């Protein structure tokens, strides 16, 4: 379910659960009912939503939500209201790539990050995955009518030594050199002393050709 | 032509065995991001690191935020020189005076 923490000069307010235009719970099928304190299944694409990403999909000046799910794809929750008074749709809309397939990464676990990866003035989507590879959905559409191409591999898990699974991506100019780099969070699960042992690291993939930072850190 | 959602779910699973186009953007080999001289690890938060760079305090230098499975958000500030971030962990992101915990699944 999506939450918002409203900012002010005094800091962030307490998390507020977003509801749809009818006051209903927003989910993709399975969610944690915070009132009943249990996992619950509701009507939806049938999968669990892992991320709710603000994104003006229709170019009308208010923020819609891209919904990343585990086994499904990336869906759209339309804001039928305004920027100041959002009214989110009661149902999620399927998104498709330019080949007509569901907008999805291989293996699922998608948490899309909007960014203009190729610098063409269009907002693309960069997305991690269950098995760890990072994908790029290139936008070839227009403002208010994005057209996302099928996923292209930006980071191949098999080639990225040490990279774990369930990757979550942030795209930003990490080193201030004017180009976009990738920050990739991951998950490692093992057994230690008979118990489940989890680790999560943050990996930096700098765009090649950039000047090396003075304090470069070696991969361990 | 649109397909049934359930069929698409199965199709999505089989995509793992199908070649996906490789983008040509060259990236440097990965390095683990460190803070305070140690690798950042969300071990206490049951893994599932979720990073975000964002200038929260408006000083022109982004902070590094890292979420975890428990729903907390760790905060790191950059005390390095421009172009070479040096992360120092501060108190976690808070709301109304308490560390944020988002029940996220």
HADDOCK unambig.tbl for C-alpha pairs under 7 A between the chains (distance, minus, plus):
assign (segid A and resid 11 and name CA) (segid B and resid 95 and name CA) 6.82 0.50 0.50
assign (segid A and resid 12 and name CA) (segid B and resid 94 and name CA) 6.96 0.50 0.50
assign (segid A and resid 12 and name CA) (segid B and resid 95 and name CA) 4.73 0.50 0.50
assign (segid A and resid 12 and name CA) (segid B and resid 96 and name CA) 6.51 0.50 0.50
assign (segid A and resid 13 and name CA) (segid B and resid 95 and name CA) 5.09 0.50 0.50
assign (segid A and resid 13 and name CA) (segid B and resid 96 and name CA) 5.50 0.50 0.50
assign (segid A and resid 14 and name CA) (segid B and resid 95 and name CA) 5.26 0.50 0.50
assign (segid A and resid 14 and name CA) (segid B and resid 96 and name CA) 5.96 0.50 0.50
assign (segid A and resid 31 and name CA) (segid B and resid 105 and name CA) 6.46 0.50 0.50
assign (segid A and resid 32 and name CA) (segid B and resid 105 and name CA) 6.30 0.50 0.50
assign (segid A and resid 50 and name CA) (segid B and resid 105 and name CA) 6.70 0.50 0.50
assign (segid A and resid 71 and name CA) (segid B and resid 9 and name CA) 6.53 0.50 0.50
assign (segid A and resid 72 and name CA) (segid B and resid 9 and name CA) 5.48 0.50 0.50
assign (segid A and resid 100 and name CA) (segid B and resid 1 and name CA) 6.59 0.50 0.50
assign (segid A and resid 100 and name CA) (segid B and resid 2 and name CA) 6.84 0.50 0.50
assign (segid A and resid 102 and name CA) (segid B and resid 8 and name CA) 6.65 0.50 0.50
assign (segid A and resid 106 and name CA) (segid B and resid 12 and name CA) 6.01 0.50 0.50
assign (segid A and resid 106 and name CA) (segid B and resid 13 and name CA) 6.66 0.50 0.50
assign (segid A and resid 106 and name CA) (segid B and resid 15 and name CA) 5.19 0.50 0.50
assign (segid A and resid 106 and name CA) (segid B and resid 16 and name CA) 4.86 0.50 0.50
assign (segid A and resid 107 and name CA) (segid B and resid 12 and name CA) 6.40 0.50 0.50
assign (segid A and resid 107 and name CA) (segid B and resid 13 and name CA) 5.35 0.50 0.50
assign (segid A and resid 107 and name CA) (segid B and resid 16 and name CA) 5.66 0.50 0.50
assign (segid A and resid 151 and name CA) (segid B and resid 20 and name CA) 6.92 0.50 0.50
assign (segid A and resid 152 and name CA) (segid B and resid 20 and name CA) 6.08 0.50 0.50
assign (segid A and resid 152 and name CA) (segid B and resid 21 and name CA) 4.80 0.50 0.50
assign (segid A and resid 152 and name CA) (segid B and resid 22 and name CA) 5.25 0.50 0.50
assign (segid A and resid 152 and name CA) (segid B and resid 23 and name CA) 5.52 0.50 0.50
assign (segid A and resid 153 and name CA) (segid B and resid 20 and name CA) 6.76 0.50 0.50
assign (segid A and resid 153 and name CA) (segid B and resid 21 and name CA) 6.20 0.50 0.50
assign (segid A and resid 153 and name CA) (segid B and resid 22 and name CA) 4.59 0.50 0.50
assign (segid A and resid 153 and name CA) (segid B and resid 23 and name CA) 5.53 0.50 0.50
assign (segid A and resid 154 and name CA) (segid B and resid 22 and name CA) 6.67 0.50 0.50
assign (segid A and resid 154 and name CA) (segid B and resid 23 and name CA) 5.59 0.50 0.50
assign (segid A and resid 166 and name CA) (segid B and resid 48 and name CA) 6.99 0.50 0.50
assign (segid A and resid 168 and name CA) (segid B and resid 50 and name CA) 5.44 0.50 0.50
assign (segid A and resid 169 and name CA) (segid B and resid 51 and name CA) 6.90 0.50 0.50
assign (segid A and resid 170 and name CA) (segid B and resid 51 and name CA) 6.10 0.50 0.50
assign (segid A and resid 170 and name CA) (segid B and resid 52 and name CA) 5.42 0.50 0.50
assign (segid A and resid 172 and name CA) (segid B and resid 53 and name CA) 6.74 0.50 0.50
assign (segid A and resid 175 and name CA) (segid B and resid 83 and name CA) 4.25 0.50 0.50
assign (segid A and resid 175 and name CA) (segid B and resid 84 and name CA) 6.00 0.50 0.50
assign (segid A and resid 175 and name CA) (segid B and resid 85 and name CA) 6.94 0.50 0.50
assign (segid A and resid 176 and name CA) (segid B and resid 83 and name CA) 5.13 0.50 0.50
assign (segid A and resid 177 and name CA) (segid B and resid 83 and name CA) 6.86 0.50 0.50
assign (segid A and resid 183 and name CA) (segid B and resid 51 and name CA) 6.64 0.50 0.50
assign (segid A and resid 184 and name CA) (segid B and resid 51 and name CA) 6.84 0.50 0.50
assign (segid A and resid 185 and name CA) (segid B and resid 48 and name CA) 6.99 0.50 0.50
assign (segid A and resid 185 and name CA) (segid B and resid 49 and name CA) 4.62 0.50 0.50
assign (segid A and resid 185 and name CA) (segid B and resid 50 and name CA) 5.03 0.50 0.50
assign (segid A and resid 185 and name CA) (segid B and resid 51 and name CA) 5.83 0.50 0.50
assign (segid A and resid 186 and name CA) (segid B and resid 48 and name CA) 5.63 0.50 0.50
assign (segid A and resid 186 and name CA) (segid B and resid 49 and name CA) 5.42 0.50 0.50
assign (segid A and resid 187 and name CA) (segid B and resid 47 and name CA) 5.36 0.50 0.50
assign (segid A and resid 187 and name CA) (segid B and resid 48 and name CA) 4.59 0.50 0.50
assign (segid A and resid 187 and name CA) (segid B and resid 49 and name CA) 6.49 0.50 0.50
assign (segid A and resid 188 and name CA) (segid B and resid 47 and name CA) 6.86 0.50 0.50
assign (segid A and resid 198 and name CA) (segid B and resid 43 and name CA) 5.67 0.50 0.50
assign (segid A and resid 198 and name CA) (segid B and resid 46 and name CA) 5.24 0.50 0.50
assign (segid A and resid 198 and name CA) (segid B and resid 47 and name CA) 4.95 0.50 0.50
assign (segid A and resid 199 and name CA) (segid B and resid 41 and name CA) 6.04 0.50 0.50
assign (segid A and resid 199 and name CA) (segid B and resid 42 and name CA) 5.76 0.50 0.50
assign (segid A and resid 199 and name CA) (segid B and resid 43 and name CA) 4.51 0.50 0.50
assign (segid A and resid 199 and name CA) (segid B and resid 46 and name CA) 6.59 0.50 0.50
assign (segid A and resid 199 and name CA) (segid B and resid 47 and name CA) 4.28 0.50 0.50
assign (segid A and resid 200 and name CA) (segid B and resid 41 and name CA) 5.18 0.50 0.50
assign (segid A and resid 200 and name CA) (segid B and resid 42 and name CA) 4.84 0.50 0.50
assign (segid A and resid 200 and name CA) (segid B and resid 43 and name CA) 6.25 0.50 0.50
assign (segid A and resid 200 and name CA) (segid B and resid 47 and name CA) 4.06 0.50 0.50
assign (segid A and resid 200 and name CA) (segid B and resid 48 and name CA) 5.12 0.50 0.50
assign (segid A and resid 200 and name CA) (segid B and resid 49 and name CA) 4.71 0.50 0.50
assign (segid A and resid 201 and name CA) (segid B and resid 32 and name CA) 6.77 0.50 0.50
assign (segid A and resid 201 and name CA) (segid B and resid 40 and name CA) 5.94 0.50 0.50
assign (segid A and resid 201 and name CA) (segid B and resid 41 and name CA) 5.02 0.50 0.50
assign (segid A and resid 201 and name CA) (segid B and resid 42 and name CA) 6.75 0.50 0.50
assign (segid A and resid 201 and name CA) (segid B and resid 49 and name CA) 5.96 0.50 0.50
assign (segid A and resid 202 and name CA) (segid B and resid 32 and name CA) 5.74 0.50 0.50
assign (segid A and resid 202 and name CA) (segid B and resid 33 and name CA) 5.56 0.50 0.50
assign (segid A and resid 202 and name CA) (segid B and resid 40 and name CA) 6.63 0.50 0.50
assign (segid A and resid 202 and name CA) (segid B and resid 49 and name CA) 6.61 0.50 0.50
assign (segid A and resid 202 and name CA) (segid B and resid 51 and name CA) 6.75 0.50 0.50
assign (segid A and resid 203 and name CA) (segid B and resid 30 and name CA) 5.94 0.50 0.50
assign (segid A and resid 203 and name CA) (segid B and resid 31 and name CA) 5.48 0.50 0.50
assign (segid A and resid 203 and name CA) (segid B and resid 32 and name CA) 4.48 0.50 0.50
assign (segid A and resid 203 and name CA) (segid B and resid 33 and name CA) 5.76 0.50 0.50
assign (segid A and resid 204 and name CA) (segid B and resid 30 and name CA) 5.44 0.50 0.50
assign (segid A and resid 204 and name CA) (segid B and resid 31 and name CA) 5.34 0.50 0.50
assign (segid A and resid 204 and name CA) (segid B and resid 32 and name CA) 6.20 0.50 0.50
assign (segid A and resid 204 and name CA) (segid B and resid 33 and name CA) 6.36 0.50 0.50
assign (segid A and resid 205 and name CA) (segid B and resid 27 and name CA) 5.97 0.50 0.50
assign (segid A and resid 205 and name CA) (segid B and resid 28 and name CA) 5.71 0.50 0.50
assign (segid A and resid 205 and name CA) (segid B and resid 29 and name CA) 6.37 0.50 0.50
assign (segid A and resid 205 and name CA) (segid B and resid 30 and name CA) 4.88 0.50 0.50
assign (segid A and resid 205 and name CA) (segid B and resid 31 and name CA) 6.96 0.50 0.50
assign (segid A and resid 206 and name CA) (segid B and resid 27 and name CA) 5.68 0.50 0.50
assign (segid A and resid 206 and name CA) (segid B and resid 28 and name CA) 5.28 0.50 0.50
assign (segid A and resid 207 and name CA) (segid B and resid 26 and name CA) 6.13 0.50 0.50
assign (segid A and resid 207 and name CA) (segid B and resid 27 and name CA) 4.45 0.50 0.50
assign (segid A and resid 207 and name CA) (segid B and resid 28 and name CA) 5.95 0.50 0.50
assign (segid A and resid 208 and name CA) (segid B and resid 26 and name CA) 5.20 0.50 0.50
assign (segid A and resid 208 and name CA) (segid B and resid 27 and name CA) 4.63 0.50 0.50
assign (segid A and resid 208 and name CA) (segid B and resid 28 and name CA) 5.00 0.50 0.50
assign (segid A and resid 213 and name CA) (segid B and resid 83 and name CA) 6.58 0.50 0.50
assign (segid A and resid 213 and name CA) (segid B and resid 84 and name CA) 5.49 0.50 0.50
assign (segid A and resid 214 and name CA) (segid B and resid 84 and name CA) 6.55 0.50 0.50
assign (segid A and resid 215 and name CA) (segid B and resid 84 and name CA) 6.42 0.50 0.50
assign (segid A and resid 217 and name CA) (segid B and resid 31 and name CA) 6.43 0.50 0.50
assign (segid A and resid 218 and name CA) (segid B and resid 31 and name CA) 6.05 0.50 0.50
assign (segid A and resid 219 and name CA) (segid B and resid 30 and name CA) 6.70 0.50 0.50
assign (segid A and resid 219 and name CA) (segid B and resid 31 and name CA) 4.62 0.50 0.50
assign (segid A and resid 219 and name CA) (segid B and resid 32 and name CA) 6.10 0.50 0.50
